Every structure is written in structure tokens, then in C-alpha cells.
Amino acid sequence: MKGAWAVLLLTMMSWSAGAEEAVPLLGPKPVFVPGMYESESRNSHFQGEPAKSKTCISSADFDAFAADTIKQYNASPQFLKSCNLSETRQMPDGFAFAMDCKGAKTVITFRFSKDLVAQTIETLIPQHKAASSSILTMMRRVGDCPNQKAPDKAT
């Protein structure tokens, strides 16, 4: 676990030293299909207590999902009072972004595969390292949202 925090800290330090703009992804982008997703989240501090839910994600594709996610953070007055988003990085299978909040540093990563989205939230609290945590959320597409047109099938 200590090694993971070292990697997180180094990643966050390298991001904060970089530009604010995301580097464009070369090659094919990850695939995201809108619809109803079942999710299960596990927190490193509460391993035996997963949180489960269902939610409709209506973003049209990967680019819209990434833009919608960042837009939600930037549109939240409560978030902006104590946090700043830093650079967004695109990866071959998703994207990640870092945020600097009063007393904490967080990296959020989304990875995509067919009908699956994995989200990892790594939070480092430098003054209280024992309170630092990691949350893994696995989301699996289970169908269409109410009133949603079924996605086109690839031929």
C-alpha cells in the first residue's frame, strides 16, 4: 500500500508541474455506451461494506463522458471553494485528472472496456496519512435508461 501512495504522490507532483491542457490521445479512443449502469464501490477503509447503486449515464460517447465529468466539478460552487482541478490526462483506455483540495490531493482515474467503466479515486491526506484512502468503483452496463433509444449495433 505504501508503494501505491508513493506512485500517487509522484504522479500528482508531475501533473502539477505540467501544463493545464490535456495532451490529445493518438489512436482510437476508448468506447463508452450510454445506458443504465450498476455500480459497486469499495473503500480501502471499509472493505467489507461495498456501496451498490444503479444510475443512468447519458453521455453520448467517451469524449462526452470525459467533458461531462470535468464540467460537473467546474460547475460546483461547493467544490470550487476548496479545490482546484489540475491537468486532465488521456490514456489509451480512459482518462485521469488530479485535484488539489485544502489538506488533500486526489487523483481520479476512469478506465473503459466493453460495457464496463472502472473508476479509482486515490486520496492522499499529507497531514494524516492513515486517513488517506482509495475507492474503486466498478460500473457495468445493464441496459438502456428509461426513454433511451437502444445503441446502434456495430456491424
TORBA-552072 format. One line per 5 residues: their letters; for each residue y, z, x of C-alpha. Coordinates in pm, 1 decimal. Last residue first. Example, Ala and Ser with C-alpha at 12.3 -4.5 7.8 and 13.67 -1.06 7.14 Angstrom:
BEGIN
sa = -106.0,714.0,1367.0; -450.0,780.0,1230.0
This chain:
BEGIN
takdp = -443.6,-3792.7,-2175.6; -243.1,-3474.7,-2167.2; -236.9,-3301.5,-2505.8; 103.4,-3266.2,-2669.6; 194.5,-2908.3,-2749.8
akqnp = 139.4,-2789.5,-3111.0; 465.8,-2777.5,-3310.2; 582.8,-2422.1,-3343.2; 650.2,-2271.6,-3688.5; 479.6,-1944.8,-3588.7
cdgvr = 412.1,-1948.7,-3213.9; 119.9,-2153.8,-3088.8; -196.6,-2020.8,-2939.7; -349.8,-1761.4,-2708.5; -155.6,-1824.6,-2386.9
rmmtl = -247.3,-1557.4,-2134.8; 8.2,-1324.7,-1974.8; -84.2,-1097.7,-1684.4; 171.7,-831.9,-1596.0; 154.5,-651.7,-1262.4
isssa = 391.9,-361.9,-1203.0; 453.5,-220.0,-856.0; 614.9,110.8,-780.0; 854.3,313.1,-568.5; 872.3,678.6,-677.8
akhqp = 697.8,795.7,-359.0; 965.3,614.2,-156.5; 1242.7,832.3,-297.9; 1564.0,747.4,-109.1; 1453.0,388.4,-41.0
iltei = 1347.8,314.4,-402.2; 1146.3,-4.8,-369.5; 1049.4,-190.6,-686.0; 790.1,-471.1,-688.6; 767.9,-650.8,-1023.8
tqavl = 478.5,-897.4,-1043.3; 446.8,-1153.4,-1321.9; 137.1,-1362.9,-1376.2; 156.5,-1651.6,-1623.0; -155.5,-1818.4,-1760.9
dksfr = -215.9,-2122.3,-1987.3; -306.4,-2336.4,-1683.1; -152.5,-2169.2,-1379.8; 187.1,-2010.4,-1319.9; 316.6,-1745.0,-1081.0
ftivt = 627.6,-1536.8,-1158.3; 767.1,-1299.7,-895.7; 1020.8,-1021.2,-941.2; 1156.3,-846.7,-630.7; 1336.8,-515.6,-675.4
kagkc = 1565.8,-300.1,-463.0; 1665.0,44.8,-579.2; 1937.7,309.0,-548.2; 2208.3,119.4,-735.8; 2047.6,-215.2,-805.1
dmafa = 1983.3,-508.1,-573.3; 1786.4,-784.4,-733.9; 1543.1,-1032.8,-592.0; 1409.5,-1355.4,-734.6; 1076.8,-1531.1,-745.7
fgdpm = 944.2,-1866.0,-861.3; 620.9,-2038.0,-954.9; 308.7,-2209.4,-817.1; 453.0,-2418.9,-532.1; 729.4,-2161.5,-481.3
qrtes = 1089.5,-2161.7,-598.3; 1319.1,-1896.5,-461.4; 1602.5,-1736.8,-655.6; 1872.7,-1574.4,-445.9; 2031.1,-1247.3,-538.5
lncsk = 2079.7,-1080.5,-870.9; 2321.1,-789.3,-875.6; 2261.1,-455.0,-1044.0; 2446.8,-152.1,-1181.4; 2687.9,-273.9,-1449.3
lfqps = 2527.0,-620.5,-1455.2; 2209.6,-487.1,-1617.0; 2396.8,-315.5,-1901.5; 2616.9,-623.5,-1954.9; 2306.1,-842.5,-1992.2
anyqk = 2388.6,-1214.3,-1976.3; 2300.5,-1255.9,-1606.3; 1956.5,-1099.8,-1660.8; 1882.0,-1319.4,-1963.7; 2010.4,-1629.8,-1782.1
itdaa = 1767.8,-1571.1,-1492.8; 1469.9,-1570.0,-1731.1; 1597.1,-1864.0,-1938.6; 1650.1,-2074.9,-1622.4; 1297.7,-2000.3,-1494.1
fadfd = 1135.6,-2070.3,-1833.6; 1349.3,-2384.4,-1881.6; 1242.1,-2522.1,-1543.0; 875.0,-2440.9,-1614.7; 873.1,-2607.1,-1957.8
assic = 1010.6,-2586.4,-2312.7; 1083.3,-2213.4,-2311.6; 956.2,-2074.3,-2644.6; 770.3,-1765.7,-2533.6; 628.8,-1585.7,-2837.6
tkska = 507.6,-1237.9,-2757.8; 190.4,-1036.0,-2784.2; 154.2,-691.2,-2630.3; -54.0,-465.3,-2410.4; 53.9,-177.0,-2186.8
pegqf = -210.8,-59.3,-1943.3; -264.6,316.5,-1903.0; -529.5,389.5,-1640.4; -318.2,266.0,-1351.3; -9.8,470.0,-1432.3
hsnrs = 177.3,488.1,-1100.1; 83.7,133.7,-989.6; 194.1,5.9,-1331.2; -36.2,-225.5,-1523.9; 81.5,-477.5,-1779.0
eseym = -131.3,-672.2,-2026.1; 3.9,-973.6,-2207.6; -98.7,-1193.6,-2494.4; 108.5,-1510.8,-2511.0; 209.3,-1715.8,-2815.4
gpvfv = 344.1,-2056.6,-2722.0; 532.9,-2264.1,-2470.7; 330.9,-2441.5,-2201.3; 430.4,-2389.6,-1837.1; 321.1,-2619.3,-1557.3
pkpgl = 420.4,-2554.9,-1196.5; 640.6,-2818.7,-1037.6; 506.4,-3120.6,-850.9; 638.0,-3187.0,-501.9; 944.0,-3051.6,-325.6
lpvae = 1094.0,-2742.3,-484.5; 1470.5,-2721.9,-456.5; 1603.6,-2434.8,-243.5; 1772.7,-2180.0,-465.4; 2142.3,-2113.6,-412.5
eagas = 2282.2,-1772.2,-318.0; 2240.0,-1834.8,53.2; 2031.8,-1617.9,278.1; 2082.2,-1271.3,432.6; 1992.1,-1101.2,105.0
wsmmt = 1674.4,-1307.8,89.3; 1563.7,-1207.5,440.9; 1620.0,-840.9,361.4; 1426.4,-869.8,34.3; 1133.0,-1034.4,204.8
lllva = 1130.9,-776.0,483.8; 1137.6,-493.3,228.6; 858.6,-645.0,21.0; 644.2,-708.5,330.8; 694.3,-346.6,440.6
wagkm = 615.4,-225.5,88.5; 290.7,-423.4,89.0; 193.3,-274.8,425.4; 239.7,78.0,288.5; 0.0,0.0,0.0
